[in-house]
Amino acid sequence: MLDDVAAFLRSQKFDIDSQPHSQKLLPDGQIKRVPRNGTPSKDNGWFQIYKNTSTKGHDYYVCVWGDWCVSLKAMGTYRPAGLSREDLRRDKEQEQKRVTDAVAERERQAAETAALAEKRFAAAPKVGVTPYMLRKQIPDPYGCCFYNDGRFGSVFQVPVRDIDGKLWGLQSIYP
Protein backbone atom coordinates (compact mmCIF):
# COMPACT_ATOMS: atom_id res chain seq x y z
CA MET A 1 0.00 0.00 0.00
CA LEU A 2 2.92 2.36 0.53
CA ASP A 3 3.68 1.66 -3.13
CA ASP A 4 0.42 3.46 -3.98
CA VAL A 5 1.51 6.47 -1.89
CA ALA A 6 4.92 6.43 -3.60
CA ALA A 7 3.30 6.31 -7.05
CA PHE A 8 1.04 9.21 -6.09
CA LEU A 9 3.97 11.32 -4.84
CA ARG A 10 5.91 10.60 -8.03
CA SER A 11 2.85 11.69 -10.06
CA GLN A 12 2.94 14.99 -8.15
CA LYS A 13 6.63 15.40 -9.17
CA PHE A 14 8.18 14.57 -5.78
CA ASP A 15 11.74 13.26 -6.13
CA ILE A 16 11.42 10.52 -3.52
CA ASP A 17 13.77 8.03 -5.19
CA SER A 18 17.00 10.01 -4.80
CA GLN A 19 16.51 10.71 -1.09
CA PRO A 20 18.59 9.25 1.75
CA HIS A 21 17.07 6.46 3.82
CA SER A 22 15.88 8.92 6.47
CA GLN A 23 13.57 10.50 3.89
CA LYS A 24 11.99 7.26 2.74
CA LEU A 25 8.29 6.64 3.01
CA LEU A 26 7.58 6.00 6.67
CA PRO A 27 4.07 6.33 8.11
CA ASP A 28 5.36 8.22 11.15
CA GLY A 29 3.53 11.54 10.69
CA GLN A 30 6.83 13.41 10.45
CA ILE A 31 7.38 16.01 7.74
CA LYS A 32 9.73 14.78 5.05
CA ARG A 33 11.33 17.47 2.84
CA VAL A 34 12.25 16.53 -0.72
CA PRO A 35 12.86 18.23 -4.07
CA ARG A 36 9.79 18.71 -6.24
CA ASN A 37 9.26 19.80 -9.84
CA GLY A 38 12.85 19.09 -10.88
CA THR A 39 14.61 21.41 -8.42
CA PRO A 40 17.27 19.06 -6.99
CA SER A 41 18.99 21.72 -4.88
CA LYS A 42 15.77 22.72 -3.12
CA ASP A 43 13.80 20.69 -0.62
CA ASN A 44 10.67 22.64 -1.49
CA GLY A 45 8.31 19.67 -1.44
CA TRP A 46 7.06 18.10 1.78
CA PHE A 47 4.82 15.24 2.82
CA GLN A 48 3.59 13.43 5.91
CA ILE A 49 2.28 9.86 5.92
CA TYR A 50 -0.09 8.44 8.51
CA LYS A 51 -1.27 4.87 8.96
CA ASN A 52 -4.99 4.49 9.65
CA THR A 53 -7.32 1.55 10.12
CA SER A 54 -10.67 1.42 8.34
CA THR A 55 -13.95 0.62 10.06
CA LYS A 56 -13.59 -2.87 8.50
CA GLY A 57 -10.20 -3.36 10.19
CA HIS A 58 -8.00 -2.83 7.12
CA ASP A 59 -4.88 -0.69 7.34
CA TYR A 60 -4.36 2.09 4.82
CA TYR A 61 -2.19 5.19 4.46
CA VAL A 62 -3.03 8.87 4.22
CA CYS A 63 -0.48 11.33 2.81
CA VAL A 64 -0.71 15.10 3.29
CA TRP A 65 1.57 17.04 0.94
CA GLY A 66 2.57 20.49 -0.20
CA ASP A 67 5.21 22.71 -1.77
CA TRP A 68 6.68 25.61 0.21
CA CYS A 69 7.44 27.48 -3.02
CA VAL A 70 3.71 27.54 -3.79
CA SER A 71 1.95 27.76 -0.42
CA LEU A 72 2.65 27.40 3.28
CA LYS A 73 -0.51 25.30 3.59
CA ALA A 74 -1.09 21.73 2.55
CA MET A 75 -1.91 21.46 -1.14
CA GLY A 76 -3.62 18.11 -1.02
CA THR A 77 -4.27 14.81 0.69
CA TYR A 78 -3.90 11.35 -0.80
CA ARG A 79 -6.34 8.71 0.38
CA PRO A 80 -6.87 5.34 -1.28
CA ALA A 81 -10.04 4.85 -3.30
CA GLY A 82 -12.94 2.91 -1.86
CA LEU A 83 -13.00 4.31 1.68
CA SER A 84 -16.39 4.40 3.34
CA ARG A 85 -18.03 7.69 4.29
CA GLU A 86 -17.33 6.87 7.91
CA ASP A 87 -13.61 6.34 7.17
CA LEU A 88 -13.46 9.64 5.26
CA ARG A 89 -15.22 11.44 8.12
CA ARG A 90 -12.79 9.96 10.67
CA ASP A 91 -9.81 10.85 8.47
CA LYS A 92 -10.96 14.45 8.19
CA GLU A 93 -11.48 14.65 11.97
CA GLN A 94 -8.01 13.21 12.57
CA GLU A 95 -6.51 15.64 10.05
CA GLN A 96 -8.22 18.59 11.76
CA LYS A 97 -6.95 17.36 15.15
CA ARG A 98 -3.38 17.13 13.76
CA VAL A 99 -3.66 20.69 12.44
CA THR A 100 -5.07 21.95 15.75
CA ASP A 101 -2.35 20.12 17.71
CA ALA A 102 0.37 21.49 15.40
CA VAL A 103 -0.92 25.06 15.82
CA ALA A 104 -1.04 24.63 19.60
CA GLU A 105 2.53 23.26 19.61
CA ARG A 106 3.81 26.15 17.45
CA GLU A 107 2.11 28.63 19.80
CA ARG A 108 3.63 26.90 22.84
CA GLN A 109 7.10 27.00 21.27
CA ALA A 110 6.66 30.65 20.27
CA ALA A 111 5.62 31.58 23.83
CA GLU A 112 8.60 29.66 25.24
CA THR A 113 10.98 31.41 22.81
CA ALA A 114 9.44 34.80 23.63
CA ALA A 115 9.88 34.23 27.38
CA LEU A 116 13.53 33.27 26.86
CA ALA A 117 14.08 36.34 24.64
CA GLU A 118 12.52 38.62 27.28
CA LYS A 119 14.79 37.14 29.96
CA ARG A 120 17.93 37.51 27.81
CA PHE A 121 17.04 41.00 26.64
CA ALA A 122 16.35 42.19 30.21
CA ALA A 123 19.74 40.88 31.40
CA ALA A 124 21.81 42.01 28.39
CA PRO A 125 23.86 45.22 28.32
CA LYS A 126 22.29 47.98 26.21
CA VAL A 127 25.51 49.93 25.67
CA GLY A 128 28.42 48.70 23.57
CA VAL A 129 29.94 48.42 20.16
CA THR A 130 30.73 45.48 17.85
CA PRO A 131 32.83 45.11 14.70
CA TYR A 132 29.56 44.88 12.76
CA MET A 133 28.42 48.26 14.08
CA LEU A 134 31.76 49.81 13.13
CA ARG A 135 31.64 48.33 9.60
CA LYS A 136 28.08 49.50 9.06
CA GLN A 137 28.73 52.86 10.77
CA ILE A 138 26.00 52.35 13.37
CA PRO A 139 26.76 54.99 16.03
CA ASP A 140 24.22 53.85 18.63
CA PRO A 141 22.53 50.52 19.42
CA TYR A 142 19.04 52.15 19.15
CA GLY A 143 17.27 49.81 21.57
CA CYS A 144 19.32 46.74 20.72
CA CYS A 145 21.45 44.80 23.17
CA PHE A 146 24.72 42.89 23.34
CA TYR A 147 25.57 39.32 24.18
CA ASN A 148 28.98 37.75 24.77
CA ASP A 149 28.76 34.25 23.32
CA GLY A 150 32.29 33.20 24.31
CA ARG A 151 33.41 32.38 20.77
CA PHE A 152 32.95 35.60 18.85
CA GLY A 153 32.95 38.10 21.68
CA SER A 154 30.29 40.77 21.66
CA VAL A 155 27.29 39.91 19.48
CA PHE A 156 24.84 42.63 18.41
CA GLN A 157 21.25 41.54 19.11
CA VAL A 158 18.21 43.16 17.52
CA PRO A 159 14.88 42.65 19.31
CA VAL A 160 12.18 41.10 17.11
CA ARG A 161 8.86 42.64 18.10
CA ASP A 162 5.35 42.54 16.73
CA ILE A 163 3.23 45.61 15.97
CA ASP A 164 2.09 45.77 19.61
CA GLY A 165 5.69 45.81 20.88
CA LYS A 166 5.75 42.23 22.21
CA LEU A 167 9.24 40.76 22.08
CA TRP A 168 9.22 37.41 20.25
CA GLY A 169 12.93 36.83 19.71
CA LEU A 170 16.41 38.28 19.30
CA GLN A 171 18.22 38.41 15.95
CA SER A 172 21.94 37.86 16.57
CA ILE A 173 24.37 39.66 14.27
CA TYR A 174 27.85 38.24 14.63
CA PRO A 175 31.05 40.28 14.12
Z-matrix of the N, CA and C atoms (Angstrom, degrees):
N
C 1 1.448
C 2 1.523 1 112.24
N 3 1.332 2 116.89 1 -31.16
C 4 1.465 3 118.21 2 174.90
C 5 1.528 4 110.41 3 -66.17
N 6 1.342 5 116.58 4 -22.36
C 7 1.461 6 119.51 5 175.41
C 8 1.526 7 110.67 6 -62.93
N 9 1.335 8 116.84 7 -35.92
C 10 1.468 9 120.57 8 177.39
C 11 1.525 10 110.69 9 -65.72
N 12 1.333 11 117.01 10 -40.01
C 13 1.465 12 121.12 11 178.08
C 14 1.532 13 109.00 12 -65.12
N 15 1.331 14 116.65 13 -43.65
C 16 1.460 15 120.66 14 179.33
C 17 1.525 16 110.68 15 -61.03
N 18 1.327 17 117.35 16 -44.46
C 19 1.467 18 120.95 17 178.95
C 20 1.532 19 110.10 18 -62.37
N 21 1.312 20 116.56 19 -40.50
C 22 1.471 21 119.59 20 178.10
C 23 1.530 22 110.95 21 -62.47
N 24 1.342 23 117.01 22 -47.12
C 25 1.467 24 120.06 23 -179.52
C 26 1.526 25 110.99 24 -61.73
N 27 1.325 26 116.61 25 -40.92
C 28 1.474 27 119.33 26 176.86
C 29 1.531 28 110.43 27 -61.18
N 30 1.338 29 116.87 28 -39.08
C 31 1.468 30 120.23 29 -179.90
C 32 1.525 31 111.76 30 -66.25
N 33 1.329 32 116.32 31 -22.76
C 34 1.464 33 121.48 32 177.44
C 35 1.527 34 111.32 33 -94.43
N 36 1.342 35 116.46 34 13.21
C 37 1.464 36 125.09 35 175.10
C 38 1.529 37 114.15 36 69.55
N 39 1.349 38 116.52 37 31.82
C 40 1.460 39 121.19 38 172.27
C 41 1.520 40 108.71 39 -85.24
N 42 1.318 41 117.35 40 131.79
C 43 1.461 42 122.15 41 179.51
C 44 1.529 43 108.61 42 -89.89
N 45 1.323 44 116.02 43 75.76
C 46 1.471 45 120.31 44 -176.15
C 47 1.519 46 112.39 45 -86.89
N 48 1.322 47 118.24 46 -14.89
C 49 1.462 48 120.36 47 -174.92
C 50 1.522 49 113.60 48 -81.80
N 51 1.324 50 118.15 49 -23.26
C 52 1.461 51 120.05 50 -177.83
C 53 1.530 52 112.39 51 -96.14
N 54 1.320 53 117.23 52 8.59
C 55 1.456 54 120.77 53 -175.05
C 56 1.523 55 111.99 54 -86.57
N 57 1.361 56 115.67 55 151.44
C 58 1.472 57 118.74 56 175.94
C 59 1.529 58 110.48 57 -63.87
N 60 1.312 59 115.51 58 165.35
C 61 1.465 60 121.02 59 -176.64
C 62 1.523 61 112.59 60 -53.50
N 63 1.339 62 117.44 61 -35.12
C 64 1.464 63 120.43 62 -177.48
C 65 1.528 64 112.01 63 -64.62
N 66 1.333 65 116.96 64 -19.96
C 67 1.461 66 120.45 65 -179.09
C 68 1.522 67 112.51 66 -98.11
N 69 1.306 68 117.51 67 5.19
C 70 1.456 69 120.07 68 -177.82
C 71 1.527 70 110.14 69 -66.09
N 72 1.302 71 114.78 70 170.85
C 73 1.456 72 121.54 71 -176.41
C 74 1.525 73 110.71 72 -73.76
N 75 1.313 74 115.89 73 101.72
C 76 1.454 75 121.64 74 176.54
C 77 1.524 76 108.10 75 -122.81
N 78 1.325 77 117.89 76 131.16
C 79 1.462 78 120.20 77 -179.65
C 80 1.533 79 111.61 78 -81.49
N 81 1.345 80 115.94 79 59.75
C 82 1.457 81 120.76 80 -175.11
C 83 1.529 82 113.33 81 -106.94
N 84 1.334 83 117.47 82 0.41
C 85 1.456 84 120.90 83 179.62
C 86 1.516 85 114.36 84 75.70
N 87 1.325 86 117.37 85 0.99
C 88 1.466 87 121.03 86 -179.49
C 89 1.528 88 110.02 87 -84.76
N 90 1.322 89 116.54 88 146.29
C 91 1.456 90 120.43 89 177.81
C 92 1.515 91 109.07 90 -73.17
N 93 1.314 92 115.35 91 128.46
C 94 1.462 93 122.56 92 174.84
C 95 1.523 94 106.87 93 -109.76
N 96 1.336 95 117.32 94 128.44
C 97 1.464 96 121.97 95 179.22
C 98 1.514 97 109.17 96 -103.31
N 99 1.321 98 115.79 97 129.17
C 100 1.466 99 121.31 98 -179.08
C 101 1.530 100 109.84 99 -144.41
N 102 1.347 101 116.41 100 158.14
C 103 1.467 102 119.10 101 174.05
C 104 1.530 103 110.28 102 -63.92
N 105 1.321 104 114.89 103 150.60
C 106 1.469 105 120.98 104 178.15
C 107 1.522 106 108.58 105 -143.59
N 108 1.289 107 116.76 106 147.77
C 109 1.469 108 123.10 107 178.49
C 110 1.522 109 112.67 108 62.42
N 111 1.329 110 117.42 109 34.75
C 112 1.457 111 120.50 110 173.78
C 113 1.516 112 115.39 111 73.03
N 114 1.330 113 118.00 112 26.90
C 115 1.470 114 120.78 113 176.96
C 116 1.520 115 108.49 114 -110.01
N 117 1.346 116 118.13 115 81.16
C 118 1.465 117 121.08 116 -172.41
C 119 1.523 118 114.83 117 -63.15
N 120 1.330 119 118.40 118 -24.58
C 121 1.463 120 119.05 119 -178.39
C 122 1.521 121 112.22 120 -87.48
N 123 1.318 122 117.58 121 -3.89
C 124 1.461 123 120.91 122 -178.88
C 125 1.522 124 110.36 123 -117.72
N 126 1.313 125 115.41 124 133.59
C 127 1.464 126 119.98 125 172.89
C 128 1.526 127 107.71 126 -96.25
N 129 1.327 128 115.85 127 61.38
C 130 1.451 129 120.69 128 -175.39
C 131 1.524 130 113.31 129 -80.72
N 132 1.327 131 117.30 130 -23.71
C 133 1.447 132 119.96 131 178.97
C 134 1.521 133 110.76 132 -87.28
N 135 1.321 134 115.77 133 151.96
C 136 1.469 135 119.93 134 177.01
C 137 1.529 136 108.77 135 -146.26
N 138 1.336 137 114.61 136 154.14
C 139 1.457 138 119.94 137 174.26
C 140 1.520 139 109.83 138 -153.92
N 141 1.327 140 114.49 139 157.72
C 142 1.459 141 123.12 140 174.73
C 143 1.517 142 106.56 141 -133.16
N 144 1.329 143 116.77 142 137.75
C 145 1.464 144 120.71 143 179.30
C 146 1.523 145 108.80 144 -120.09
N 147 1.330 146 114.46 145 133.58
C 148 1.456 147 121.87 146 178.45
C 149 1.519 148 108.90 147 -122.58
N 150 1.327 149 115.85 148 144.31
C 151 1.463 150 121.04 149 175.18
C 152 1.523 151 107.90 150 -99.60
N 153 1.312 152 116.75 151 127.75
C 154 1.459 153 122.33 152 178.37
C 155 1.521 154 109.31 153 -123.98
N 156 1.314 155 115.24 154 164.90
C 157 1.460 156 121.41 155 176.49
C 158 1.520 157 108.07 156 -121.77
N 159 1.327 158 116.15 157 130.17
C 160 1.461 159 120.58 158 -178.25
C 161 1.520 160 110.15 159 -73.38
N 162 1.329 161 115.05 160 169.07
C 163 1.470 162 120.04 161 178.43
C 164 1.530 163 110.96 162 -64.68
N 165 1.342 164 116.96 163 -18.66
C 166 1.469 165 121.15 164 177.60
C 167 1.527 166 112.05 165 -90.85
N 168 1.351 167 117.07 166 1.14
C 169 1.455 168 121.11 167 177.51
C 170 1.513 169 115.45 168 90.18
N 171 1.321 170 118.17 169 9.79
C 172 1.464 171 122.18 170 179.47
C 173 1.524 172 110.32 171 -93.83
N 174 1.328 173 116.01 172 136.22
C 175 1.463 174 120.37 173 176.27
C 176 1.524 175 110.06 174 -79.44
N 177 1.327 176 115.26 175 145.14
C 178 1.460 177 121.18 176 174.14
C 179 1.523 178 107.63 177 -152.55
N 180 1.331 179 116.23 178 168.65
C 181 1.457 180 121.53 179 -175.34
C 182 1.528 181 111.10 180 -118.91
N 183 1.315 182 114.20 181 141.93
C 184 1.461 183 122.65 182 175.47
C 185 1.522 184 106.79 183 -116.70
N 186 1.323 185 116.91 184 135.93
C 187 1.468 186 121.48 185 -179.25
C 188 1.524 187 108.98 186 -126.14
N 189 1.321 188 116.59 187 120.29
C 190 1.459 189 122.58 188 174.15
C 191 1.518 190 106.25 189 -99.54
N 192 1.343 191 117.52 190 136.14
C 193 1.463 192 119.73 191 -173.45
C 194 1.526 193 111.20 192 -143.19
N 195 1.339 194 114.00 193 163.11
C 196 1.455 195 119.81 194 177.35
C 197 1.518 196 110.90 195 -168.34
N 198 1.328 197 113.91 196 -176.60
C 199 1.462 198 122.20 197 -179.22
C 200 1.524 199 106.90 198 -142.47
N 201 1.341 200 116.70 199 114.81
C 202 1.457 201 120.80 200 -176.04
C 203 1.527 202 112.89 201 -66.45
N 204 1.313 203 117.91 202 -17.54
C 205 1.470 204 119.82 203 176.17
C 206 1.527 205 111.09 204 -77.23
N 207 1.321 206 116.79 205 -17.19
C 208 1.463 207 121.36 206 -176.95
C 209 1.524 208 111.05 207 -104.71
N 210 1.334 209 117.18 208 -44.91
C 211 1.459 210 121.18 209 -175.68
C 212 1.525 211 109.34 210 -159.61
N 213 1.316 212 115.76 211 149.66
C 214 1.463 213 119.91 212 175.40
C 215 1.523 214 111.22 213 -80.23
N 216 1.315 215 116.92 214 -13.60
C 217 1.460 216 121.34 215 -178.94
C 218 1.524 217 110.47 216 -96.17
N 219 1.317 218 114.93 217 162.39
C 220 1.459 219 120.02 218 176.29
C 221 1.520 220 109.44 219 -60.78
N 222 1.329 221 115.70 220 139.54
C 223 1.460 222 121.03 221 -179.29
C 224 1.522 223 112.17 222 -95.89
N 225 1.314 224 116.36 223 -18.61
C 226 1.454 225 118.12 224 -179.08
C 227 1.507 226 112.29 225 -176.12
N 228 1.316 227 114.70 226 170.84
C 229 1.454 228 122.16 227 178.67
C 230 1.522 229 108.20 228 -135.88
N 231 1.316 230 115.95 229 130.08
C 232 1.466 231 121.23 230 174.91
C 233 1.518 232 108.07 231 -95.43
N 234 1.331 233 115.12 232 129.08
C 235 1.459 234 121.97 233 171.25
C 236 1.523 235 106.35 234 -134.04
N 237 1.310 236 118.34 235 144.69
C 238 1.464 237 118.76 236 178.46
C 239 1.531 238 110.89 237 -66.98
N 240 1.300 239 115.82 238 153.81
C 241 1.463 240 121.14 239 177.81
C 242 1.525 241 109.54 240 -69.04
N 243 1.312 242 115.87 241 156.72
C 244 1.454 243 121.03 242 172.71
C 245 1.521 244 115.46 243 87.45
N 246 1.339 245 117.99 244 10.53
C 247 1.467 246 118.83 245 177.57
C 248 1.530 247 109.55 246 -74.99
N 249 1.312 248 115.62 247 145.73
C 250 1.458 249 119.81 248 178.47
C 251 1.528 250 109.82 249 -72.72
N 252 1.307 251 116.10 250 164.47
C 253 1.467 252 120.43 251 177.06
C 254 1.525 253 110.88 252 -59.48
N 255 1.316 254 115.35 253 -37.87
C 256 1.469 255 120.07 254 178.93
C 257 1.525 256 110.75 255 -64.20
N 258 1.342 257 117.49 256 -42.37
C 259 1.463 258 120.88 257 177.87
C 260 1.523 259 110.56 258 -63.39
N 261 1.330 260 117.28 259 -43.51
C 262 1.471 261 120.94 260 178.34
C 263 1.529 262 111.12 261 -62.23
N 264 1.339 263 116.01 262 -41.70
C 265 1.469 264 119.84 263 178.84
C 266 1.531 265 110.37 264 -62.62
N 267 1.338 266 116.48 265 -45.51
C 268 1.470 267 120.50 266 179.16
C 269 1.525 268 111.30 267 -63.03
N 270 1.354 269 116.22 268 -41.90
C 271 1.464 270 119.93 269 178.03
C 272 1.525 271 111.18 270 -58.97
N 273 1.318 272 115.91 271 -45.56
C 274 1.472 273 119.64 272 -178.45
C 275 1.529 274 110.95 273 -65.78
N 276 1.327 275 117.17 274 -37.55
C 277 1.475 276 120.57 275 175.33
C 278 1.521 277 110.37 276 -63.40
N 279 1.330 278 116.82 277 -45.61
C 280 1.464 279 120.52 278 179.45
C 281 1.524 280 110.81 279 -62.91
N 282 1.337 281 116.74 280 -40.59
C 283 1.461 282 120.59 281 178.98
C 284 1.526 283 110.23 282 -63.41
N 285 1.326 284 117.19 283 -42.89
C 286 1.468 285 120.10 284 178.63
C 287 1.524 286 110.47 285 -64.60
N 288 1.323 287 117.86 286 -38.31
C 289 1.469 288 120.89 287 177.75
C 290 1.530 289 110.40 288 -64.49
N 291 1.347 290 117.41 289 -41.22
C 292 1.469 291 120.41 290 178.04
C 293 1.524 292 110.44 291 -61.88
N 294 1.328 293 116.84 292 -41.82
C 295 1.467 294 120.78 293 178.65
C 296 1.526 295 109.80 294 -64.22
N 297 1.318 296 116.97 295 -47.45
C 298 1.469 297 121.37 296 179.43
C 299 1.528 298 111.12 297 -60.25
N 300 1.343 299 116.55 298 -44.12
C 301 1.464 300 120.54 299 178.44
C 302 1.525 301 111.49 300 -64.15
N 303 1.340 302 117.17 301 -39.65
C 304 1.467 303 120.83 302 179.84
C 305 1.519 304 110.62 303 -65.77
N 306 1.325 305 117.29 304 -41.42
C 307 1.471 306 121.04 305 178.15
C 308 1.526 307 109.70 306 -63.55
N 309 1.319 308 117.16 307 -44.47
C 310 1.463 309 120.97 308 179.00
C 311 1.530 310 111.03 309 -61.64
N 312 1.340 311 117.07 310 -40.65
C 313 1.465 312 120.56 311 179.01
C 314 1.528 313 111.04 312 -66.83
N 315 1.336 314 117.49 313 -42.13
C 316 1.476 315 120.01 314 176.93
C 317 1.529 316 110.72 315 -61.60
N 318 1.330 317 116.76 316 -41.34
C 319 1.462 318 120.03 317 178.90
C 320 1.526 319 111.26 318 -65.65
N 321 1.330 320 116.86 319 -39.21
C 322 1.466 321 120.70 320 177.80
C 323 1.529 322 110.14 321 -63.15
N 324 1.337 323 116.23 322 -45.88
C 325 1.466 324 120.24 323 179.58
C 326 1.524 325 111.31 324 -64.49
N 327 1.328 326 117.28 325 -39.18
C 328 1.463 327 120.51 326 179.15
C 329 1.531 328 110.51 327 -64.86
N 330 1.334 329 117.34 328 -41.17
C 331 1.462 330 120.86 329 178.56
C 332 1.526 331 110.68 330 -65.40
N 333 1.326 332 116.56 331 -40.03
C 334 1.466 333 121.44 332 178.06
C 335 1.538 334 110.50 333 -63.64
N 336 1.325 335 116.59 334 -44.41
C 337 1.466 336 121.76 335 178.68
C 338 1.520 337 110.24 336 -64.38
N 339 1.334 338 117.39 337 -41.53
C 340 1.462 339 121.21 338 179.66
C 341 1.533 340 110.80 339 -63.53
N 342 1.325 341 117.36 340 -41.56
C 343 1.465 342 120.73 341 179.35
C 344 1.531 343 110.42 342 -63.60
N 345 1.327 344 116.66 343 -41.85
C 346 1.463 345 120.67 344 178.29
C 347 1.535 346 110.25 345 -65.18
N 348 1.326 347 117.44 346 -41.73
C 349 1.463 348 121.32 347 178.48
C 350 1.527 349 110.75 348 -62.51
N 351 1.319 350 117.52 349 -43.05
C 352 1.476 351 121.48 350 177.91
C 353 1.528 352 110.56 351 -59.32
N 354 1.330 353 116.07 352 -45.02
C 355 1.466 354 121.35 353 -179.68
C 356 1.535 355 110.74 354 -62.51
N 357 1.339 356 116.17 355 -46.81
C 358 1.466 357 119.93 356 -179.62
C 359 1.525 358 111.92 357 -66.47
N 360 1.333 359 116.35 358 -41.33
C 361 1.454 360 119.82 359 -178.52
C 362 1.532 361 110.71 360 -65.51
N 363 1.334 362 116.87 361 -41.02
C 364 1.460 363 120.94 362 -179.90
C 365 1.533 364 111.20 363 -63.02
N 366 1.328 365 117.28 364 -35.84
C 367 1.463 366 121.34 365 -176.74
C 368 1.528 367 113.55 366 -87.21
N 369 1.317 368 118.23 367 -14.85
C 370 1.466 369 121.54 368 -173.38
C 371 1.525 370 111.85 369 -81.21
N 372 1.343 371 116.70 370 146.17
C 373 1.464 372 119.77 371 174.99
C 374 1.541 373 110.27 372 -65.49
N 375 1.334 374 114.68 373 143.93
C 376 1.469 375 120.33 374 -179.03
C 377 1.531 376 111.94 375 -103.92
N 378 1.315 377 116.28 376 -0.76
C 379 1.469 378 121.28 377 -179.96
C 380 1.520 379 107.74 378 -121.85
N 381 1.329 380 116.55 379 134.50
C 382 1.450 381 120.66 380 178.52
C 383 1.518 382 110.76 381 164.39
N 384 1.314 383 114.03 382 -176.71
C 385 1.452 384 120.75 383 178.53
C 386 1.523 385 108.02 384 -148.47
N 387 1.333 386 116.36 385 146.04
C 388 1.473 387 121.72 386 178.75
C 389 1.528 388 108.48 387 -128.11
N 390 1.335 389 117.02 388 161.92
C 391 1.461 390 119.16 389 175.49
C 392 1.538 391 112.58 390 -55.42
N 393 1.310 392 116.64 391 -35.05
C 394 1.465 393 120.77 392 177.69
C 395 1.526 394 110.58 393 -60.50
N 396 1.322 395 116.20 394 -46.31
C 397 1.473 396 119.96 395 -179.57
C 398 1.528 397 110.84 396 -62.25
N 399 1.326 398 116.74 397 -39.19
C 400 1.462 399 120.16 398 179.03
C 401 1.533 400 110.64 399 -65.80
N 402 1.341 401 116.52 400 -44.65
C 403 1.472 402 120.75 401 179.63
C 404 1.524 403 111.98 402 -61.39
N 405 1.320 404 115.48 403 -40.38
C 406 1.466 405 120.54 404 -176.69
C 407 1.530 406 112.47 405 -91.34
N 408 1.325 407 115.83 406 2.01
C 409 1.470 408 122.61 407 178.96
C 410 1.535 409 111.89 408 56.72
N 411 1.327 410 114.24 409 47.80
C 412 1.470 411 120.77 410 176.35
C 413 1.523 412 106.80 411 -94.08
N 414 1.342 413 118.43 412 108.91
C 415 1.458 414 120.67 413 -173.49
C 416 1.530 415 114.83 414 -77.33
N 417 1.329 416 116.85 415 -21.77
C 418 1.458 417 120.76 416 -173.62
C 419 1.524 418 108.22 417 -143.68
N 420 1.339 419 118.73 418 146.46
C 421 1.463 420 119.32 419 -178.76
C 422 1.540 421 114.35 420 -72.00
N 423 1.314 422 119.51 421 -11.23
C 424 1.474 423 123.21 422 174.85
C 425 1.527 424 113.39 423 45.12
N 426 1.315 425 117.61 424 54.53
C 427 1.460 426 121.35 425 176.22
C 428 1.513 427 115.10 426 85.20
N 429 1.313 428 116.73 427 3.53
C 430 1.460 429 120.45 428 177.11
C 431 1.531 430 108.95 429 -88.86
N 432 1.300 431 116.90 430 179.05
C 433 1.457 432 120.03 431 179.67
C 434 1.525 433 109.45 432 -137.67
N 435 1.326 434 115.22 433 -179.64
C 436 1.460 435 121.53 434 -176.53
C 437 1.514 436 109.48 435 -129.31
N 438 1.322 437 114.22 436 149.11
C 439 1.457 438 121.00 437 -178.96
C 440 1.517 439 107.92 438 -140.39
N 441 1.326 440 116.93 439 132.78
C 442 1.461 441 120.65 440 176.56
C 443 1.522 442 107.52 441 -98.31
N 444 1.326 443 116.04 442 108.58
C 445 1.468 444 119.20 443 -174.89
C 446 1.524 445 113.73 444 -88.23
N 447 1.344 446 118.36 445 -3.01
C 448 1.451 447 121.01 446 177.32
C 449 1.519 448 114.33 447 88.85
N 450 1.310 449 118.07 448 -26.63
C 451 1.469 450 121.08 449 178.81
C 452 1.520 451 112.25 450 -100.17
N 453 1.323 452 115.52 451 -44.94
C 454 1.461 453 119.82 452 -175.05
C 455 1.519 454 113.17 453 -106.18
N 456 1.304 455 116.87 454 -2.66
C 457 1.462 456 119.66 455 -176.64
C 458 1.518 457 110.25 456 84.80
N 459 1.313 458 115.80 457 -139.03
C 460 1.453 459 120.90 458 -176.04
C 461 1.532 460 111.15 459 -75.13
N 462 1.321 461 115.58 460 124.88
C 463 1.458 462 122.87 461 179.83
C 464 1.529 463 107.76 462 -110.68
N 465 1.316 464 116.18 463 130.52
C 466 1.464 465 123.18 464 178.45
C 467 1.529 466 107.75 465 -79.02
N 468 1.339 467 117.85 466 127.48
C 469 1.453 468 120.51 467 -178.48
C 470 1.527 469 110.31 468 -122.49
N 471 1.330 470 114.35 469 125.31
C 472 1.458 471 122.06 470 -179.33
C 473 1.524 472 108.33 471 -101.14
N 474 1.342 473 117.59 472 124.78
C 475 1.466 474 118.89 473 178.35
C 476 1.530 475 111.08 474 -69.28
N 477 1.326 476 115.92 475 135.94
C 478 1.461 477 122.08 476 177.37
C 479 1.522 478 106.83 477 -102.95
N 480 1.329 479 115.15 478 110.40
C 481 1.467 480 121.21 479 -175.41
C 482 1.524 481 110.83 480 -120.58
N 483 1.322 482 115.53 481 154.59
C 484 1.456 483 118.91 482 174.45
C 485 1.530 484 109.07 483 -89.30
N 486 1.312 485 117.04 484 -177.10
C 487 1.466 486 121.79 485 -174.83
C 488 1.535 487 112.09 486 -63.29
N 489 1.324 488 116.83 487 -23.48
C 490 1.470 489 121.23 488 179.23
C 491 1.524 490 112.24 489 -89.61
N 492 1.331 491 117.58 490 -0.35
C 493 1.453 492 121.45 491 178.58
C 494 1.517 493 115.17 492 91.21
N 495 1.336 494 117.87 493 1.21
C 496 1.465 495 120.05 494 179.49
C 497 1.525 496 109.33 495 -69.99
N 498 1.327 497 115.13 496 131.53
C 499 1.461 498 121.43 497 178.22
C 500 1.529 499 109.13 498 -81.12
N 501 1.347 500 116.25 499 122.46
C 502 1.460 501 121.80 500 -179.40
C 503 1.517 502 112.77 501 -108.18
N 504 1.340 503 117.08 502 -21.93
C 505 1.454 504 119.82 503 -178.85
C 506 1.504 505 111.15 504 -174.91
N 507 1.319 506 116.22 505 177.05
C 508 1.465 507 122.89 506 177.49
C 509 1.530 508 107.95 507 -126.08
N 510 1.335 509 115.91 508 126.73
C 511 1.456 510 121.43 509 176.28
C 512 1.523 511 107.70 510 -90.40
N 513 1.316 512 117.46 511 117.32
C 514 1.460 513 122.12 512 -178.95
C 515 1.525 514 110.15 513 -89.68
N 516 1.324 515 116.07 514 128.93
C 517 1.457 516 121.99 515 176.97
C 518 1.527 517 107.01 516 -116.63
N 519 1.317 518 114.49 517 109.98
C 520 1.455 519 121.04 518 -175.14
C 521 1.533 520 110.93 519 -80.74
N 522 1.352 521 116.24 520 156.89
C 523 1.473 522 120.44 521 -177.65
C 524 1.507 523 110.62 522 -54.42
